[in-house]
Amino acid sequence: MAPTRESRVALWATAAAKMLQLFALYCITVGHVVAQSDDMQKLWMGTWTMTEETTNERYLACCDGPALEVPLTPKYRKIRDAFAAIPFATREKTVGNLPHCITPGMPGEVQHPLLFEFVWSPGRVNILFQDGSYRRIWTDGRKFPETPTPTYQGYSIGHWEGDTLVVETRGISTKSEMFQSSPINTTRHTKVIERITVKHEKLKSRLTESEKFLRIETTLEDPEVFLRPYTFSMTFIAVPITFETGCAANNRDNGTSFDLTPPDDD
Amino acid sequence: MRAATLVISIALWPVMASLPAYAHHSFGQFDDKTCTVIEGTVKKWEFSYPHTWLWVIAKDAKGAEAVWGFEGADPATLALYGWSQEFIKKGDKVTVAFNPLRDGRKGGSMRKVVLPNGKTVSAQGDEAVFAKCQVPSAHGAK
């Protein structure tokens, strides 16, 4: 009996699905190989710091100065405006998690000018931050858990598109910072998409010239906070210094007064 | 070392120029309308997170020697300007321009530092941070 039109369509659909599966497997495998190559890892290695321009942009993004065009919903626009009305120098204390030595969490973590570095392990890319926080980005092809336990950094899954690491993060705690030091936190709906690349091109920021730079294009999705997905780009250069993690070690501001106890001599 | 403390009144800098290099905390505890300059000897330089701290042994206006604590920008920002843990050493003679603490204690927000080689460097990143707080040339600034 000749196959019906419906069965032919089903056959083609199955074949197409298999091809897509194979292509996805190829991408993951090739991407993994590329990511694990010595040259690639060497390019991504080093201590990264935010350029001055990006630092200022992210500082202004939410609440201070002439805010960049962030498509906030009316509810969050009101919160932003009330905060922005207080001059910076007269605020009793800066909002956000860092003054308390608590991790900003995602997506605020990457919007603070914190030094960071990449550490590679099989099926996973890790990012270590200067404040002692770290992110795990799974690149082993796994799926998101159905109900990820909310955490400050969220649950991140990445895949390679050529030399770009594409990362999606969900399951973010509602205690994480949406921006750098702002009164706006993430919600249970927050989703973050990052496209991370490193270019072997010179870039100068202030007095430092780097042989390479790292760029992160971030898209924030959250129907409660944003009217539409909000995308911004950040640039980082490599600096020839190492860093020690930890915040509480020398956090001398308790919120109302500085601890001026001199440190011991070395 | 001869103590030299100079208080310079300065005009309020426009709001747009009041962009801190990094806002780990409020700068409300510092008097950003006053710029104080002091000379001393480095006790310790902490290239630490969340903020850097420079500790200087200096004499106050009455000639009493004490340790002063000055907060600089975060290490990530200062790294762009060539600062590191090795940037300043114990025993270095330095001149510091700073916005003093409002409570009168010996410390403040470090703005500019004149290094032993006479070079003046910003301790907050951008020159336009907060008010202009400069070290006069009489204190060795180049």
Interface residues (C-beta under 8 A of the other chain):
Chain A: T47 T49 M50 T51 E52 T55 N56 Y59 L60 D64 G65 P66 P87 F88 A89 T90 R91 E92 K93 T94 L98 P99 C101 H112 P113 L114 L115 Q130 D131 Q180 S181 S205 R206 L207 T208 I237 V239 I241 F243 E244 T245 G246 C247 A249 N250 N251 R252 D253 G255 S257 F258 L260 P262 P263 D265 D266
Chain B: V15 M16 S18 L19 P20 A21 Y22 A23 H24 H25 S26 F27 G28 Q29 D32 K43 K44 E46 S48 Y49 P50 H51 W53 W55 V67 G69 E71 D74 P75 A76 T77 A79 L80 Y81 G82 S84 Q85 K90 L101 D103 R105 K106 G107 G125 D126 F130
